[in-house]
Amino acid sequence: MKKFILIPDSFKGTLSSVQICDIMKEKIDIHFPQSDVMCIPVADGGEGSVDAFITAIGGEKVYETVKNPYFEDMKSYYGLIDGGQTAVVEMASCSGLPLVEDRKNPKLTTTYGAGELILAAAKSGVKKIIVGLGGSSTNDGGCGAAAAVGVKFYDKDGKAFVPTGGTLIDIAKIDLAGKDEALKKVEIVTMCDIDNPMFGKTGASYIFGPQKGADPQMIEELDQGIKNLSKVIADTTGKDISEIPGTGAAGAMGAGMIAFFDSRLQMGIQTVLDTVRLDDIISDADYILTGEGKLDSQSLRGKVVIGIAGRAKKQNKNVIAIVGGADDAEIDEAYEMGVTAVFPINRLPQDFSISKNYSKENLSYTVDNILRLIKTK
């Protein structure tokens, strides 16, 4: 009996990781009906991360009323997994870009709700909280989230306030003393797959501000605010974290997770693989099927396919990467890093605007052919 591990990322804009798992499993059931198949859909920390973890290893959603990006009440959630020992919070569930619709303005939006979810999870008695960054509408450096757990921010006149992206420039002092005691009892790990610094031309505001509604003038104002926040954090903690890779993630929420939540930033796929205990799961696997939208130089920096391949290589396991597209210049290095074979799904020379409409069929055909080949062994 063959054992297959299915652990793909989504194909952005076409297929979710759950859909990909379903298609792969359908074909495996046809060609290897007695096989053992384990599905582990992967999300990168953004929208869908809680569902991915629950689907992969079981758990439940816990619903809370928290603030949305404009400080309005909304119903959001976090996930409880690992027998209630671990919580998963995706900031996109209450601070995400889709929630602002036609009100995009990173000068005004907040991560306050994300902080409320983190605190609720901590008070539930978990030992570990995984926080997913991604898809944010915010540029507040995580100050909203920090305020929600008791961190105080003061302006030059000594007045306390909850900073947003547009008022980070007004922060003169930060007081960490009032942070809720519940947070001291949990380990917090933040999923972060980008390496941008806090501020500057490659920082949070310049790189991600435009997609959140910032024009060039606003970008400069936001960047100056993040720069001021960085200075006050350094004055408060004695540590300059501004150049740590990933501190610019999610409107500099990466920096806020380090400074205000004592969290460490970790590649999302490594967090997933640790949580689902992949090293144990693959010990008796025959084939590992993974994939992502495009295998390129970004992939080689440790995204889903390469993260899995690195673990599998240590155990001499076969890793088949099924991808939307592949940069041929990078494939040789992918092989060296543990990938056994790479199969792009697109079957005809079509533009993505056309081929994306056939992603489900193309994936199904490709998996079918791979399994037919495996059967000949």
Sequence and secondary structure as in RCSB ss.txt:
>XXXX:A:sequence
MKKFILIPDSFKGTLSSVQICDIMKEKIDIHFPQSDVMCIPVADGGEGSVDAFITAIGGEKVYETVKNPYFEDMK
SYYGLIDGGQTAVVEMASCSGLPLVEDRKNPKLTTTYGAGELILAAAKSGVKKIIVGLGGSSTNDGGCGAAAAVG
VKFYDKDGKAFVPTGGTLIDIAKIDLAGKDEALKKVEIVTMCDIDNPMFGKTGASYIFGPQKGADPQMIEELDQG
IKNLSKVIADTTGKDISEIPGTGAAGAMGAGMIAFFDSRLQMGIQTVLDTVRLDDIISDADYILTGEGKLDSQSL
RGKVVIGIAGRAKKQNKNVIAIVGGADDAEIDEAYEMGVTAVFPINRLPQDFSISKNYSKENLSYTVDNILRLIK
TK
>XXXX:A:secstr
  EEEE    BTTTB HHHHHHHHHHHHHHHSTT EEEE     SSTTHHHHHHHHH  EEEEEEEE TTS EEE
EEEEEEGGGTEEEEETHHHHBGGGTTT   TTT   HHHHHHHHHHHHTT SEEEEE  SB   STTHHHHHHTT
 EEE TTS B    GGGGGG  EEE TTS GGGGGSEEEEE      SSSTTSHHHHHTGGGT  HHHHHHHHHH
HHHHHHHHHHHHS   TTSTTTTHHHHHHHHHHHHH  EEE HHHHHHHHTTHHHHGGG SEEEE  SEESTTGG
GT HHHHHHHHHHTTT EEEEEESEE HHHHHHHHHTT  EEEE   S   HHHHGGGHHHHHHHHHHHHHHHHH
T 
